[in-house]
Amino acid sequence: MTPEHLSPLSPRQKDVLMLLSIGRPMKGVALTLGIDYSTTKTHAMCARLKLGATTNEHAVAIVVRNGWI
């Protein structure tokens, strides 16, 4: 099984973190995904909670280190 399959994150949470990992601002992530800014913030918040991360940057570091994005 690949590391991606072991991720506790939803596909949309991974999408948000992937776009953040390449430097997109949160509003840019929302525009790219075609979702509301508040929805984007909620996806990021839920991802941080699942990962035990304190910031979006911390969450990105965790998913990159584990090969989930």
C-alpha positions as CSV (number, residue, x, y, z in Angstrom):
1,M,0.0,0.0,0.0
2,T,1.4,3.4,-0.9
3,P,1.8,6.1,1.7
4,E,-1.0,8.2,0.0
5,H,-3.5,5.4,0.9
6,L,-2.5,5.7,4.6
7,S,-3.4,9.4,4.8
8,P,-6.1,10.3,7.4
9,L,-7.1,13.3,5.2
10,S,-10.0,13.6,2.8
11,P,-9.2,14.2,-0.9
12,R,-10.2,17.9,-0.6
13,Q,-8.1,18.4,2.5
14,K,-5.1,17.0,0.5
15,D,-6.0,19.3,-2.4
16,V,-5.9,22.4,-0.1
17,L,-2.6,21.4,1.5
18,M,-1.1,20.6,-1.8
19,L,-1.9,24.0,-3.2
20,L,-0.7,25.6,0.1
21,S,2.6,23.7,-0.3
22,I,3.3,25.4,-3.7
23,G,2.8,28.8,-2.2
24,R,-0.8,29.6,-3.0
25,P,-2.5,31.9,-0.6
26,M,-5.7,30.7,1.0
27,K,-7.9,32.9,-1.2
28,G,-6.0,31.6,-4.3
29,V,-6.6,28.0,-3.1
30,A,-10.3,28.8,-2.9
31,L,-10.4,30.3,-6.4
32,T,-8.4,27.4,-7.9
33,L,-10.7,24.8,-6.3
34,G,-13.9,26.8,-7.1
35,I,-15.0,26.7,-3.5
36,D,-15.8,29.4,-0.9
37,Y,-12.9,31.0,1.1
38,S,-14.6,29.9,4.4
39,T,-14.9,26.3,3.1
40,T,-11.2,26.4,2.2
41,K,-10.4,27.6,5.8
42,T,-12.5,24.8,7.2
43,H,-10.8,22.1,5.1
44,A,-7.4,23.4,6.3
45,M,-8.6,23.6,9.9
46,C,-9.9,20.0,9.8
47,A,-6.7,18.8,8.3
48,R,-4.6,20.5,11.0
49,L,-6.8,18.9,13.7
50,K,-6.5,15.4,12.1
51,L,-2.7,15.8,11.9
52,G,-2.1,17.5,15.2
53,A,-0.6,20.4,13.5
54,T,-0.6,23.9,14.9
55,T,-0.3,25.8,11.6
56,N,-1.0,25.2,7.9
57,E,2.8,25.2,7.3
58,H,3.1,22.5,10.0
59,A,0.3,20.4,8.3
60,V,2.0,20.8,4.9
61,A,5.3,19.6,6.4
62,I,3.6,16.5,7.9
63,V,1.9,15.5,4.7
64,V,5.0,16.0,2.6
65,R,7.2,14.1,5.0
66,N,4.7,11.2,5.0
67,G,4.3,11.2,1.2
68,W,0.6,12.0,1.3
69,I,0.8,14.7,-1.3
